[in-house]
Amino acid sequence: MRRKKKVPTILGRYRHLEYPSLAHKAWNSIIQGSAADVVESSMIRLDKAGLNNDDCRMLLQIHDELVFEIRTDLVEKLQPEIERVMASVPGLTAKMKVDGKLWGTK
């Protein structure tokens, strides 16, 4: 890593570390950059799977979490589908653990 002056994330994106004084940031860049890649990939795949529309809307991302607003009558149907799409990340051999939680329900 020191000679190449860049570090890869698990999905192949690179962070360039031009100066030797930035070497201490290499491991953190790999971990946080990889987490960001996984969440971004999930958001794109969820949208392509039709899980971002008027019935099921991605509202926001907080670090490694996504918050959805889902029509009450569709939660039981869509929550497992969201978890399935998020758990299977192309380019990774291991499945990600996804723990869907319901907030603000009555």
Buried (B, 14 or more C-beta within 10 A) or exposed (E): EEEEBEBBBBBEEEBEBEEEEEEEEBEEBBEBBBBBBBBEBBBEBBEEEEBBEEBBEBEEBEEEEBEBEBEEEEBEEBBEBBBEBBEBBEEBEEEBEBEEEEEEEE
